[in-house]
Amino acid sequence: MNLPNKLTVLRVILIPVFVFFILASFVPYNAYIALGVFILASVTDFLDGAIARKKNLVTNFGKFMDPLADKLLVVSALMCLLIIDGGERMCVSQTLGLIAVLVIVAREFIISGFRLVASDAGIVIAASMWGKFKTATTMVAICLMIVVKELPFLKDVTMVLFWVAVTLTIVSLVDYIVKNISVLSDAFTKTKKEEPVVSAPVEVTDNNGQNENV
């Protein structure tokens, strides 16, 4: 296993560690520890891709696990922040927080589905600048939400940044679809054409007049 893949695996391992500390209110300074773990996991996200591209260490395992690890990290963090302290750390009501989280999660899975279809058709769809802005803003917003209860003066900026992240999530999804609609259409067409055709059983009559299915 090469270094980028090891970093991806490390990120996956860090997810339950983060979840434990963000939920473990009985642990002194648990929010700060959770923040440190989340930042470390986020850094591995940057490093594994950079190293893989620079040293040409891109593998099928990395292509599959890297985006999956990213989604697990973000979704785990948002769900934990939504349920602890009545969603207070998200600086919005639980209802609004839930809607925002669903929007973010839906966007990730929609784009992942499109990329999977395109990949099966041999088409590579590059990440957009809007998507990169969305990722960076979401990560920073999560970092602030983790410690906003301990540092209440960050509440206003945390709330603004969170809604900026949600807005960028929607904008990046629309931008992604508009820019790649023809590519996605071609990918769906190619995938459909390559679907195996299953023929119906052929009825054969043997010398004794009995039918056999082939």
Backbone torsions as a table, in degrees:
resi	resn	phi	psi	omega
1	MET	NA	126.1	-177.5
2	ASN	-78.9	174.0	-174.3
3	LEU	-62.0	-46.1	178.9
4	PRO	-57.9	-40.0	179.1
5	ASN	-68.2	-35.2	176.9
6	LYS	-64.4	-38.5	177.9
7	LEU	-66.5	-37.0	177.3
8	THR	-64.6	-44.5	178.3
9	VAL	-62.7	-40.1	177.8
10	LEU	-60.1	-40.2	179.3
11	ARG	-62.8	-40.8	178.0
12	VAL	-63.6	-41.4	179.6
13	ILE	-65.1	-34.5	-178.3
14	LEU	-71.7	-20.5	-177.7
15	ILE	-60.3	-53.3	178.3
16	PRO	-64.5	-28.6	176.4
17	VAL	-65.1	-44.8	177.3
18	PHE	-61.1	-47.0	-178.7
19	VAL	-58.9	-42.0	180.0
20	PHE	-59.5	-50.9	-174.7
21	PHE	-70.4	-35.4	-179.9
22	ILE	-69.3	-27.3	179.3
23	LEU	-92.1	-20.2	-174.0
24	ALA	-84.2	77.1	-178.8
25	SER	-65.5	-17.8	179.7
26	PHE	-77.7	-12.1	178.7
27	VAL	-87.7	126.6	179.5
28	PRO	-57.8	134.6	178.8
29	TYR	57.4	33.6	-176.7
30	ASN	-61.0	-35.2	-179.1
31	ALA	-64.7	-39.5	-179.7
32	TYR	-69.8	-36.9	176.9
33	ILE	-65.9	-43.4	178.1
34	ALA	-60.9	-39.5	177.8
35	LEU	-61.5	-44.2	178.9
36	GLY	-61.3	-42.0	179.3
37	VAL	-65.3	-42.3	-179.5
38	PHE	-64.5	-42.6	178.4
39	ILE	-62.9	-43.4	178.0
40	LEU	-59.7	-44.6	178.8
41	ALA	-63.1	-39.1	179.5
42	SER	-66.7	-36.7	178.4
43	VAL	-65.2	-40.0	178.0
44	THR	-63.5	-30.4	177.5
45	ASP	-63.5	-41.6	178.8
46	PHE	-70.3	-43.3	-173.9
47	LEU	-69.3	-42.7	-174.6
48	ASP	-62.2	-42.0	179.3
49	GLY	-68.0	-42.2	-178.7
50	ALA	-63.5	-44.7	-179.8
51	ILE	-67.4	-41.9	-178.8
52	ALA	-61.2	-42.1	-179.5
53	ARG	-72.8	-41.1	-176.8
54	LYS	-67.6	-40.3	-176.3
55	LYS	-103.1	11.1	178.6
56	ASN	54.5	51.4	-179.2
57	LEU	-111.6	27.8	-179.9
58	VAL	-71.0	128.1	-179.8
59	THR	-128.9	163.7	177.0
60	ASN	-62.8	-36.8	177.4
61	PHE	-60.4	-45.7	-179.7
62	GLY	-65.1	-39.9	179.2
63	LYS	-61.4	-33.3	-178.6
64	PHE	-85.3	-47.5	-171.4
65	MET	-78.9	-33.7	-176.3
66	ASP	-60.0	-54.1	177.9
67	PRO	-66.0	-31.8	178.1
68	LEU	-65.4	-43.8	178.7
69	ALA	-62.2	-39.6	178.1
70	ASP	-59.8	-47.6	-177.9
71	LYS	-65.2	-41.5	179.1
72	LEU	-61.8	-40.6	-179.4
73	LEU	-64.5	-50.0	-177.5
74	VAL	-66.6	-46.1	-178.7
75	VAL	-64.3	-42.7	178.8
76	SER	-60.7	-44.1	-179.6
77	ALA	-63.7	-47.0	-178.0
78	LEU	-65.1	-40.1	-179.9
79	MET	-66.5	-40.8	177.8
80	CYS	-63.6	-44.3	-179.9
81	LEU	-65.5	-27.0	-179.7
82	LEU	-74.5	-33.3	-173.2
83	ILE	-95.6	-27.1	-177.5
84	ILE	-80.7	145.1	177.5
85	ASP	54.0	33.0	178.3
86	GLY	62.9	26.7	-179.6
87	GLY	77.1	10.4	-176.0
88	GLU	-59.1	-33.9	-177.0
89	ARG	-69.3	-18.6	178.3
90	MET	-83.2	-6.8	177.1
91	CYS	63.1	20.1	175.4
92	VAL	-141.0	171.0	176.7
93	SER	-67.1	158.4	180.0
94	GLN	-61.5	-34.7	179.9
95	THR	-64.4	-49.4	178.0
96	LEU	-64.4	-38.4	178.2
97	GLY	-62.3	-42.0	179.4
98	LEU	-64.0	-43.2	178.7
99	ILE	-61.3	-44.3	-179.8
100	ALA	-62.8	-43.7	179.0
101	VAL	-62.9	-42.1	178.9
102	LEU	-62.4	-38.7	177.7
103	VAL	-62.7	-46.0	-179.2
104	ILE	-64.0	-45.9	-179.3
105	VAL	-65.7	-42.9	-179.6
106	ALA	-61.2	-42.0	179.7
107	ARG	-59.9	-44.2	-178.3
108	GLU	-61.8	-44.1	-176.7
109	PHE	-75.7	-31.8	176.8
110	ILE	-64.2	-48.6	-179.3
111	ILE	-67.5	-37.5	177.0
112	SER	-62.0	-40.4	177.9
113	GLY	-63.7	-43.7	178.0
114	PHE	-61.8	-43.3	-178.8
115	ARG	-66.5	-35.2	178.8
116	LEU	-65.1	-44.6	178.1
117	VAL	-62.7	-44.5	179.6
118	ALA	-63.5	-40.4	179.5
119	SER	-63.8	-41.2	178.2
120	ASP	-61.9	-28.2	179.8
121	ALA	-92.0	6.4	178.9
122	GLY	78.0	21.6	-178.3
123	ILE	-112.1	129.6	179.3
124	VAL	-104.4	126.4	178.9
125	ILE	-106.9	118.4	-177.4
126	ALA	-74.7	152.7	176.8
127	ALA	-71.1	146.5	-178.6
128	SER	-96.5	163.3	177.5
129	MET	-65.2	-36.3	177.3
130	TRP	-60.3	-40.3	179.2
131	GLY	-64.4	-39.1	178.9
132	LYS	-67.6	-40.8	176.5
133	PHE	-62.1	-41.2	179.6
134	LYS	-61.0	-46.2	-178.7
135	THR	-62.5	-47.6	-178.9
136	ALA	-62.6	-44.1	-179.3
137	THR	-65.2	-41.0	179.7
138	THR	-63.4	-43.7	-179.7
139	MET	-62.7	-44.0	179.8
140	VAL	-66.2	-41.4	179.0
141	ALA	-61.2	-42.0	179.0
142	ILE	-63.6	-42.6	178.7
143	CYS	-57.9	-42.9	179.7
144	LEU	-68.6	-39.8	-179.2
145	MET	-64.9	-30.5	-179.2
146	ILE	-62.2	-35.8	-174.5
147	VAL	-116.1	9.6	-175.3
148	VAL	-65.3	-29.4	179.3
149	LYS	-70.6	-34.9	178.3
150	GLU	-78.4	-26.2	-179.5
151	LEU	-124.8	73.2	-172.3
152	PRO	-60.2	-20.3	179.2
153	PHE	-67.4	-11.4	178.7
154	LEU	-89.3	-0.1	-172.3
155	LYS	-58.8	-48.6	-176.6
156	ASP	-63.5	-47.3	-179.0
157	VAL	-67.2	-33.4	177.7
158	THR	-64.5	-45.3	-179.8
159	MET	-63.0	-44.4	179.6
160	VAL	-63.0	-45.6	-178.1
161	LEU	-65.2	-36.1	179.3
162	PHE	-63.3	-45.2	179.9
163	TRP	-71.8	-28.4	172.4
164	VAL	-64.1	-41.3	178.3
165	ALA	-63.0	-41.9	178.8
166	VAL	-64.8	-42.7	178.7
167	THR	-62.2	-44.7	178.5
168	LEU	-65.0	-30.4	176.2
169	THR	-61.0	-46.5	-179.9
170	ILE	-68.7	-45.0	-179.2
171	VAL	-61.4	-44.0	-178.6
172	SER	-66.1	-34.2	178.0
173	LEU	-67.0	-47.1	178.8
174	VAL	-62.3	-44.7	179.2
175	ASP	-60.5	-42.1	180.0
176	TYR	-61.5	-46.7	-177.7
177	ILE	-68.0	-45.3	-178.3
178	VAL	-62.2	-45.2	-177.2
179	LYS	-71.6	-25.6	-173.8
180	ASN	-116.7	16.6	-176.4
181	ILE	-60.8	-40.7	179.5
182	SER	-69.6	-38.9	178.2
183	VAL	-64.1	-44.1	179.5
184	LEU	-64.4	-38.7	178.4
185	SER	-63.1	-44.5	178.0
186	ASP	-63.4	-39.6	-179.3
187	ALA	-64.3	-45.2	178.6
188	PHE	-62.6	-38.8	-179.8
189	THR	-65.7	-46.0	179.6
190	LYS	-63.4	-42.6	-180.0
191	THR	-62.2	-40.6	-179.4
192	LYS	-66.5	-40.1	-179.9
193	LYS	-66.8	-30.7	-176.4
194	GLU	-86.4	-2.1	178.6
195	GLU	-65.1	131.0	-179.3
196	PRO	-64.3	141.2	178.4
197	VAL	-96.0	122.7	-179.5
198	VAL	-96.4	117.1	-177.9
199	SER	-80.4	152.4	178.6
200	ALA	-73.5	152.0	178.2
201	PRO	-57.8	137.5	178.9
202	VAL	-95.3	129.7	-177.3
203	GLU	-88.3	121.5	-178.2
204	VAL	-118.7	136.8	179.2
205	THR	-103.5	124.6	-179.8
206	ASP	-84.0	-177.3	-176.2
207	ASN	-64.3	-21.2	-178.9
208	ASN	-92.4	5.8	178.5
209	GLY	81.6	11.3	179.9
210	GLN	-94.0	145.0	-178.4
211	ASN	-90.2	140.1	176.3
212	GLU	-129.9	138.9	176.2
213	ASN	-90.7	129.9	-179.4
214	VAL	-109.7	NA	NA
